[in-house]
């Protein structure tokens, strides 16, 4: 059966492509993964990465978030004899007539097959989510369509494009994710501690993985944001009797009341540390900069080292999981640690 897709024709390099949209129902029915098309793919036909556990998390994102949104997927189409028919616009308006020949309909004879060239995880998660919630079938996603030739040369050309799309796509850093993620409760709490808690305000290095003990610019920092994030995740694993942070709260934002409770829990632990550990109290009271703890040939005081902060958070978490009332005694034991 002949099918039509409204589309905008565009070109880049030696590719001609079409910008359109599909309902999730069409993605489920029409868009295939490479292994679905090639029953026994030879080595030179393998043009997609293996799907990962990310699909499960992405499925939950679609199912649980009314503010769900995906960027465009890139699909290759072969078969179907696709032909673009521009829509003639003749309004006598130079602004409207300017788009002439680029907007129109992409006609296919019904034998076409689509497979995901970029966005296979999104396609797989859409299929999985729609199995559980049929209401999602009316959602729409933007689609970029490229004509694909099912020949050795065509597969090589398309595989090359797939590689370029994925190799040179820049992923966000962990610092970026912590700074902007509004669903990951650990990121939310970490940002709030940095912004509102006096022990951390202006004392957390946002970018990077470590602190340079010899760099003047790092002397004002107690730790780096990604380490503080890891510490908070460890602490939250002991919140409310061993909750699974990764499964429950990394991709699905909890209610604000629970976020407040989790923040108060983390803030209380850090406040106790900064009030009872002599070195941290001196930093909190402004007697000296955190970098002073990292001076010395042997790396300085243990409380100035970000790696130790994670160790301490792990010790506290393990202790609280064994006895939720043991925080004071845990901190008292931490006070007896060797200082270098």
C-alpha positions in Angstrom: 0.0 0.0 0.0 1.3 3.4 -1.0 2.3 5.5 2.0 3.1 9.2 2.4 5.1 11.1 5.0 5.1 14.8 5.2 8.7 15.9 4.9 11.3 18.6 4.4 14.0 17.7 1.9 17.5 18.8 2.8 21.1 17.9 1.9 24.5 17.8 3.6 27.7 16.7 1.9 26.7 14.0 -0.6 23.6 12.9 1.4 20.1 13.9 0.6 17.8 13.4 3.6 14.2 14.1 4.8 13.0 15.5 8.0 9.7 14.1 9.1 7.9 12.7 12.2 6.4 9.4 13.2 3.9 8.4 15.8 5.3 5.9 18.3 2.8 3.4 16.8 4.7 3.7 13.5 8.1 3.4 15.2 6.8 0.2 16.8 5.5 -1.2 13.5 8.0 0.1 10.9 11.4 0.9 12.4 13.6 -2.2 12.8 16.9 -2.9 14.5 19.6 -4.2 12.2 19.5 -7.7 13.6 15.7 -7.9 12.8 16.4 -7.2 9.2 19.4 -9.5 8.6 18.5 -12.9 10.0 22.2 -14.0 10.0 24.2 -10.8 9.7 27.8 -11.3 8.3 30.5 -9.2 9.7 30.2 -6.4 7.1 26.5 -6.1 7.8 26.9 -5.4 11.5 26.2 -1.7 11.6 24.7 -1.3 15.1 25.9 -1.5 18.6 24.5 -4.1 20.9 21.7 -2.8 23.0 22.4 -2.3 26.7 20.6 -2.1 30.0 20.1 1.6 29.2 17.0 0.6 27.4 15.3 -0.5 30.6 16.0 2.9 32.2 14.9 4.7 29.1 11.6 2.7 29.0 10.9 3.8 32.6 11.6 7.4 31.6 8.9 7.2 28.9 6.4 5.4 31.2 6.8 7.7 34.2 7.5 11.1 32.9 4.8 13.3 31.4 7.6 15.7 30.4 9.2 13.0 28.3 11.1 14.1 25.2 13.5 12.5 22.8 15.6 14.1 20.1 15.3 13.0 16.5 16.2 9.4 15.4 18.0 8.8 12.2 16.6 6.0 10.1 17.7 4.4 6.8 15.1 3.3 4.4 15.6 0.7 1.7 13.0 -0.6 -0.7 9.8 1.1 -1.3 11.1 3.2 -4.1 10.9 6.5 -2.1 10.2 9.6 -4.2 9.9 13.2 -2.9 7.1 15.3 -4.2 7.4 19.0 -3.4 4.3 20.8 -2.5 3.8 23.8 -4.8 3.2 27.0 -2.8 1.9 29.9 -4.7 0.5 32.5 -2.3 2.0 35.5 -4.0 3.9 36.1 -0.7 7.7 36.2 -1.2 8.2 34.9 2.4 5.9 31.9 2.0 7.0 31.2 -1.6 10.7 31.1 -0.4 10.1 27.5 0.9 9.0 26.2 -2.5 10.5 22.8 -3.5 11.8 22.0 0.0 8.5 21.0 1.7 6.4 18.2 0.4 5.5 14.5 0.7 7.8 11.5 0.6 6.0 8.7 -1.3 6.8 5.0 -0.8 5.1 2.0 -2.4 4.6 0.2 0.9 7.5 -2.3 0.6 10.0 -0.1 2.4 11.9 -1.1 5.5 13.3 1.3 8.1 16.1 0.6 10.5 17.6 2.8 13.2 20.9 4.2 12.1 21.2 6.5 15.1 18.9 6.2 18.1 18.5 2.4 18.4 18.3 2.6 22.2 15.5 5.2 21.8 13.7 2.9 19.3 14.0 -0.1 21.5 12.8 1.8 24.6 9.8 3.1 22.6 8.8 -0.5 21.6 9.2 -1.7 25.2 7.3 1.2 26.7 4.4 0.9 24.2 4.0 -2.8 25.2 3.2 -1.7 28.7 1.3 1.5 28.0 -0.7 1.6 24.7 -1.5 5.3 25.3 2.1 6.1 24.3 1.3 5.0 20.8 0.0 8.5 19.9 3.2 10.2 21.0 5.3 11.6 18.1 9.0 11.7 17.5 11.0 13.6 14.8 12.7 11.4 12.3 15.5 12.0 9.8 15.3 9.6 6.9 18.1 8.6 4.5 17.8 6.4 1.5 19.8 3.2 1.9 20.9 0.8 -0.8 20.8 -2.9 0.2 24.1 -3.7 -1.6 27.7 -4.2 -0.4 28.6 -0.6 -1.4 25.3 0.7 0.2 25.9 -1.1 3.4 29.5 0.2 3.6 28.4 3.7 3.0 25.6 3.5 5.6 27.9 1.8 8.1 30.5 4.6 7.7 27.8 7.2 8.4 26.7 5.2 11.5 30.3 5.2 12.8 30.7 8.9 12.2 27.4 9.7 14.0 28.4 7.7 17.1 32.1 8.2 17.2 32.0 12.0 17.0 28.9 12.5 19.0 30.1 14.2 22.3 28.5 12.7 25.3 27.9 14.8 28.4 30.4 14.6 31.2 29.5 13.4 34.7 29.9 17.0 35.9 27.5 18.1 33.2 25.0 15.5 34.3 25.2 16.4 38.0 24.8 20.1 37.1 21.6 19.7 35.1 19.9 16.4 35.8 16.4 17.1 37.3 15.5 13.4 37.7 18.5 12.0 39.5 17.9 12.7 43.2 21.6 12.4 44.1 22.4 15.1 41.6 19.5 17.3 42.9 20.7 16.9 46.5 24.4 17.5 45.6 23.5 20.8 43.8 21.4 21.8 46.8 24.2 21.2 49.2 26.7 23.2 47.1 24.2 26.0 46.8 22.7 26.2 50.2 24.8 24.4 52.8 27.4 26.7 54.5 29.9 23.9 54.8 30.1 23.5 51.0 29.2 26.9 49.6 32.1 28.1 47.5 34.2 25.1 48.6 33.4 22.6 45.9 35.3 22.4 42.6 32.6 21.9 39.9 34.8 20.6 37.0 37.3 17.9 37.0 38.0 14.7 38.9 40.6 15.7 41.5 42.3 18.6 43.3 45.9 19.7 42.7 47.6 20.1 46.1 50.1 22.5 44.5 47.7 24.7 42.6 46.7 28.0 44.3 43.4 27.9 42.5 42.4 24.6 44.2 43.3 25.6 47.8 39.8 27.0 48.5 38.1 23.7 47.6 37.2 21.0 50.0 36.5 18.4 47.3 35.2 18.1 43.7 31.5 17.9 42.8 31.6 14.4 41.3 33.2 13.1 44.5 30.6 14.8 46.6 28.0 13.2 44.4 29.5 9.7 44.9 29.6 10.4 48.7 25.9 11.4 48.7 25.0 8.3 46.8 26.8 6.1 49.3 25.1 7.9 52.2 21.6 7.6 50.6 22.0 3.9 50.3 21.5 3.8 54.0 18.5 6.2 53.9 15.3 4.5 55.0 16.7 1.0 55.4 18.8 0.2 52.3 17.0 1.8 49.4 18.2 1.0 45.9 19.2 4.4 44.7 20.2 3.2 41.2 16.9 1.5 40.5 14.5 3.9 42.2 15.9 7.4 42.2 18.5 7.9 39.4 16.1 8.3 36.5 12.7 9.0 38.2 12.4 12.1 40.3 10.7 11.4 43.6 8.1 13.8 45.1 9.5 17.0 46.6 8.7 15.9 50.1 10.9 12.9 49.8 13.6 14.9 48.2 13.5 17.3 51.2 13.8 14.3 53.6 16.7 12.9 51.7 18.4 16.2 51.6 18.0 16.7 55.3 19.4 13.3 56.0 22.5 14.0 54.0 22.9 17.5 55.3 22.6 16.3 58.9 25.5 13.8 58.4 27.8 16.4 56.8 26.9 18.9 59.5 27.9 16.4 62.2 31.2 15.7 60.5 32.0 19.4 60.1 31.1 20.0 63.7 32.9 17.0 65.3 36.0 16.4 63.1 38.5 19.0 64.3 40.1 19.5 60.8 36.7 20.0 59.1 35.5 22.3 61.9 38.5 24.5 61.3 37.6 24.7 57.6 33.9 25.4 58.4 34.9 28.1 60.9 37.1 29.8 58.3 40.4 29.3 60.3 42.2 28.2 57.1 41.5 27.1 53.6 40.8 23.4 52.8 44.0 23.3 50.8 46.1 23.5 54.0 45.0 20.0 54.7 46.7 18.8 51.5 50.1 20.3 52.1 53.1 18.1 52.9 55.2 15.6 51.0 53.0 12.7 52.2 49.7 14.2 50.8 48.7 16.0 54.0 45.9 15.2 56.3 43.5 12.5 55.3 40.5 14.8 55.6 41.8 16.9 52.8 41.8 14.1 50.3 38.7 13.5 48.1 39.3 9.8 47.9 39.1 9.5 51.7 35.8 11.4 51.6 34.3 8.5 49.6 35.8 6.0 52.1 34.2 7.9 55.0 30.8 8.0 53.3 31.0 4.2 52.6 31.9 3.5 56.3 29.0 5.7 57.5 26.6 4.0 55.1 27.6 0.5 56.1 27.4 1.4 59.7 23.9 3.0 59.4 22.7 -0.1 57.5 23.7 -2.2 60.4 22.3 0.2 63.0 20.4 3.3 61.9 21.0 4.9 65.3 24.8 4.5 65.3 25.8 7.8 63.5 27.3 9.4 66.6 29.4 6.4 67.5 30.6 6.1 63.9 31.8 9.7 63.8 33.5 9.2 67.2 35.4 6.2 65.7 36.3 8.3 62.6 37.9 10.9 64.9 40.5 8.2 65.9 41.7 7.6 62.4 45.4 8.3 61.7 45.6 11.8 60.3 48.2 11.1 57.5 
